[in-house]
Amino acid sequence: MDLGALDHATATDAAAVVRRWADVDPWVDELVAARPHGSVPALIERARALAVDWGARELDAALAQHPRIGDRASDASSSREQSAMRTAAEDVTVAIAEGNAAYERRFGRVFLVRAAGRTPDELLAELDRRLGNDPDTEVTEAVAALLDIAVHRIRATFGVPHLTTHVLDATVGAPAAGVDLVLGTVDGEVLATATTDADGRAALGPDVLPRGDLVLRFETGAYHRSRGVPTFHPFVVVAFTVSGTEHLHVPLLLSPFAHSTYRGS
């Protein structure tokens, strides 16, 4: 979906889209009324700001029709987000079902966690950990999970990848177009490939990357050779750690004999 379509949709149609992100009436109404959002980052920033006062009431409203972790989901978003559960070992599936029941007895609501990007074992570990919370702490964590899921769904709606980069060629003071990129795990599994555009930018990967250590390889040697420029580095590899679902920006400032990078936004 294009953000412009949401910005110019009728209020009824826009509300139907927003409600899929989080079924909290005031939040849905305010996001619809705040259009046009102009950009997905602006939309996400506004969604976060409008959720700052969420509590038990908003949580219970949003969870009224929410499936349990491990149950068959009736909506496409939940089914896609819980897809990893299809590969769960039988003992893990049983443990999660038992944990769900224990959680509902203790807190009176369905256990909520962002399933996208997590393995069944990680989901079970998070369920076990949160069973030890006191009620107030658990409301705080569950509300944070509700917003985490909403932001993930916003990104998924508009096809926003988890990772972007911007490569600048310091020797000419211009974007580095045509730099090939490979995003992968430290074990060598390729997750995504891309090439920087005329502005030196590229987006890689799904809307949620696996947590842990990843590497982004910039084929800078080929870039310099195509311009007849000698270079010391045949390629540049930037390693970084994914710890959540927030957007990651990994820029590169490039020259034939040096490079630098940082955690962008």
Secondary structure, DSSP 8 states (H G I E B T S, - for coil): --HHHHHHS-HHHHHHHHHTT---HHHHHHHHHT----SHHHHHHHHHHHTTT--HHHHHHHTTT---TTS--SSHHHHHHTGGGGG--HHHHHHHHHHHHHHHHHHSS------TT--HHHHHHHHHHHTTS-HHHHHHHHHHHHHHHHHHHHHHHTT--SEEEEEEETTTTEE-TT-EEEEEETTS-EEEEEE--TTSEEEES-SS--SEEEEEEE-HHHHHHTTT---S-S-EEEEEEE-SSS-EE--EEEETTEEEE--B-
